[in-house]
Amino acid sequence: MDKCYIVLHKNYEEGESAYAFYKKQDAEISVNEDAKTVERDLKEQGYLPVVLAGAYGNITIFVSNSDIYYEWSIAESDIQ
């Protein structure tokens, strides 16, 4: 059985989505790049985003006193 790493993404605009990678490092790179892009875009729009980086590649970005939020997490799974 092969392993894969599933990125679970949730945000206030689009809801939930998921995408998979064969390598954990690729999943982590994707999450980090997406989070940096979101943070930059929010700053360019005049917001002050709060970035919380947790264990296992989890990242949450939100804007205080608003409904703006983004969440990423990585789950290990088996390909059957």
PECORCOR-V658747 format. One line per field, one symbol per residue. phi: phi as a letter, one per 20 degrees, with the letter a starting at -180 (. if undefined). psi: psi as a letter, one per 40 degrees, with the letter a starting at -180 (. if undefined). burial: I if it has 24 or more other ideal C-beta (glycine too) atoms within 12 Angstrom, else O. Layout:
phi=???
psi=???
burial=???
This chain:
phi=.eebcdedccbfedndbbbdcfdfgfffffffffffffgfffffenedfdddddfmnfcccbdglbeebbccbcdebded
psi=hiiihhhhhhiddebiiiiiidhdddddddddddddddddddddeeigihhhhaifehhhhihifiehihhhihhiiih.
burial=OOOOIIIIIOIOOOOOOOOIIOOOOOIIOIIOOIIOOIIOOIOOOOOOIOIOOOOOIIIIIIIOOOOIIIIIIIOOOOOO
